Amino acid sequence: MKRDAILKIENVSYRYNDAEDNDYILKNLNYEFEAGKIYAIKGKSGSGKTTLLSLISGLEKEYEGSINFN
């Protein structure tokens, strides 16, 4: 993790319980968020924005990969 990174997402993948085996909302997502910066999450409807926020905030617990908050 970068020295000033406060949140790191590594190989995060998510799919709904009733989805097909290979039908992921998020697949192999990697990103580091740095302290003091402002970020925007944008995309089309249904692209996984709210799902990502639910994962980061800990509201959703069932996912692959790791999310580390420092």
N, C-alpha and C positions, 0 to 999 in steps of 0.2 A: 504494500500500500504506500502511495506517495506520502511524504512527510506531512503535507497539509491536507491530505484527503480525509474526509470525515465519514464517507460512506463508500463502500466498494461492493459492486455487484459482479459476481463471477459465474459465468456459464449458467445463468438462471433460465429455466424453461418452465412453462406453466400451461396446463390444459385443464379444461373442465372435466369433472369425474365421468360425465356421460359422453365425452368426446371420443372419436376414433383414436386409436393408438398414436397416430402420427399427426393429429390435428391440434397443433399447439397455438395458443394465443401469443405467447412469447417463447422464443427459441434461442438458446445460447447467447443470452444478453450479457454483455460485459461493459461496465462503466465505472469510473471513479468520480465522485463529487468532491470538489475542493472547498475548504472552508473559506468563507467570505465572498463566494460567488453566488449569483442568482441564476437559476436554471428554469427553463420552460420545457414542458413536455407537450408536444403537439403531434397531431396526426388525424387521420380520418376516423369517423365514427366506427367503433368496433375494432380499432387497431391495438387495443391493450393499454391505453393510458391509465384508466382507472384501476385496472388490474395491477399495473406496475406500482401505483401509489398504495394500493392495498397490501402488496407484498412488502414494500419498503417500510410501511408503518406497522407491520406485524399483524394486521387484521386477517391475512390469509397465511396459513401455516403449511399447506401442502404444495410444495414446489421442488424442483430439482435445482441443484447448484447451491451457492451460498450468498448471503447478504450480511455484510459486516458493518456495524456502526461503531465508530471510535469516538 
